[in-house]
């Protein structure tokens, strides 16, 4: 798995990994917001936000795979900067 990650050019690889980390953090934040939401309008908003964040995260994972970056979602936080 590591050899495929290192085969990308370093700047592009770093950009993809950073985008995935950010997208994952945004998704986790939206999920925490949902757990704390009380008002019905806020619950509706956060529900849509979570769906949007999930779609974006999945899109980035597919892009990374097409670029030859083989990662599982939990691997992203384990990659050193």
Residue pairs with C-beta under 8 A, 6 or more apart in sequence:
1 70
1 71
4 68
4 69
4 70
5 13
5 69
5 70
5 71
5 79
6 13
7 68
8 16
8 67
8 68
8 69
12 67
13 69
14 81
16 60
16 63
16 64
16 67
16 69
17 69
17 76
17 79
19 60
20 57
20 60
20 61
20 64
20 71
20 76
21 76
21 77
23 53
23 56
23 57
23 60
24 57
24 73
24 76
24 77
26 53
26 56
26 57
27 50
27 53
27 54
27 56
27 57
30 46
30 49
30 50
30 53
31 50
33 46
33 49
34 43
34 46
34 47
34 50
37 43
37 46
57 73
61 71
61 73
64 71
71 79
